[in-house]
């Protein structure tokens, strides 16, 4: 099913152009920052989060502790990912298609192994990271602190490896956060 492309006013288009300029500028600044640590860590972290494998592993670890609260935290987080992923990948990417950034300025060692072929906007990795982390935080705030930090690094890794612009990541994070917030109110 193809969704119709929305039409925007000149004022909205001006804001979009300004955000796009800022986006490209921030992306370039991050890409051109030379850091052996970023080169070593960011691609591995980004790949670990492919298909939410990282979050399933963290969820399994939380559930394996035997602590009922951590098990619920894992379940809530993984449930949030299901909805956030659906909204991001099946709705968001179709409503506002955007090409991936050019990765020529990203150091070769830091680039994603396999550049995604889907639209860049919004970031599904970031949506899943936020949805999982906030779900965990809802049920187990102490564990949530650690998971939130890891989720933030995953989101940043998507920019550092050249997979997304900063606004793709920010909107993906907002979608994951909204799903988690609404999910917490429903239960």
N, C-alpha and C positions, 0 to 999 in steps of 0.2 A: 504494500500500500504506500503510495506516495502522498506525502502531506504537502499542502500548498505552501509556497514561499510567501512569507509575510511581506507587506509593503510598509516602508518606513518613511516618516516625515523628514524633510531636510534637516531639521534640528537633531533628530536622532541619528541621521547619517553623519552629521558633523561630530557628534559625540563618538560614534563608532570609529571614525577616522582618527580622532585624537587618542582614543584608547589603543587603536592599532599602532600608531606611532610610538606611544609609550611602551606598548608590548614589545615591539621590535627592538627598541632601545634597551629595555631590561634584558631581553633574551640575548642580545649581542654582548652586553656587559658580562652576563653570567658565562656565556660561551667562551668569551675571550679571556676570562680569568684563569690563569694558569695555576693549577693545584694538583699535585700528584695524588693527594688524598681523594679529591673529587674524582679523578681519573680511575682510581682503584675501586672506590666504594660505590659510587652512584650507579654504574651499569649493573653491578651485581644486585644491588637493592632493587632497582627498577625491574630487572628480570625476575627476581624472587616474587614480586607482586603480580606478575603476569597471571591471568586467569584466577586471581585471588588466592593463589597457592600459599603465599605468605600468611594471609589472614586465616586460611583453613588450618595451617600448621599452628599458628598462635592460638586459635580457638581450640584445637585439639589439646594443646598444652594446658590451657586454662581448665578445660573439662577434666583432664587427667589428674588434676590436683586432688580431686575428690571433694573439693569445696563447692557446695551447692550454689553459692552466690556466683562463683567464677564460672560454673557451668552455665548458669542463666545468662551471665554476661557474654559468654561465647555464643550462645544461641541467639541472643538479641543482636549481637554484632553481625553474625552471619546472615540472619534474616534481613537485617537492614541492607546488607550488600546486595541481596537478590533484587530488592525493589530499586535501590539506587542504580544498580547496573542496568536494569531494564529501562528506567527513565533516561539515563544518560545515553546509552548506546542505541536504543530503539526510538527515542523521541528527540532528545537534545541534538544528537548528531545529524538528524534528518531535518530539523527545523532551521538550524544555522550551520550549514556546511562550511568548513574552512580547511584550506590546505595546510599541511604540516609545515613547520618552519624549515627554511634551508639550513642544512647542518654543516655547511662548508666551514664555518668558523668554530665549530665544536671540535676539540681535539679528538683525533681518531681513537685514542684509548678510552675516551669517555662516551663515545656514541653508543646508542642502543644497538644491540647485535642485529636485530631485525626491525627495521623501521616499520611501524604500523601502516597499513594501507587505508584504514578508516579515516573519516574526517577528524581533524584535530580538536574541534570544539564540540563539547566540553571534554575534559579529561576523565575517562572512565576509571583510571587508576586512582586519581585523586578522590573521585566520588566514592569509590569502594573503601579507600583508606579512611576517609572521614566517617562514612557510615559505620564501619566496623568499630573504629576507635570511640566514637561517641556512644555507640551501643554498649560497649564494654564499660565506658565511664558512667553510664546511667545505672548499671547494676553493681559495679565494683569500682568506685572512684579512685582508690589507691592504685589498682592495676591499670585503670584508665589513664593515669598520668604517663606511665611508661608506654602504653600503646599509642597514646596521642603523639608522643615524641617520635615514635617510629613512623606513624602515619604522616607526620609532617615531613620527615626525611624522604619518605616514598614520594610524596607530592613534589617536593623540591627536585628529586631525582629525575622527574619527567621533564623538567626544564633543563637541568644540567646535562642530560644525555641527548638533548635535541629533539625529543619527541613532541614537546608542547611549548606553546607560548605561555607566559605567566597568567594571562586572563583565562586561558583554557583550564589551567589548574585551579584558579580561584573559583571559577563557576562550577567546576566539578566538585570542589570541596563544599561549596554552598549547597549543591544538590544533595550530597551525602549527608551534610549536617541537617538539612531540612527534613529529609526522610527519617533520620534518627529522632529529631525533635518531635515530629508528628507521630512516629511510632511509640515514643514514650508517653504521649498523651492519650493514645488509643487504649493502651493497657492499663 
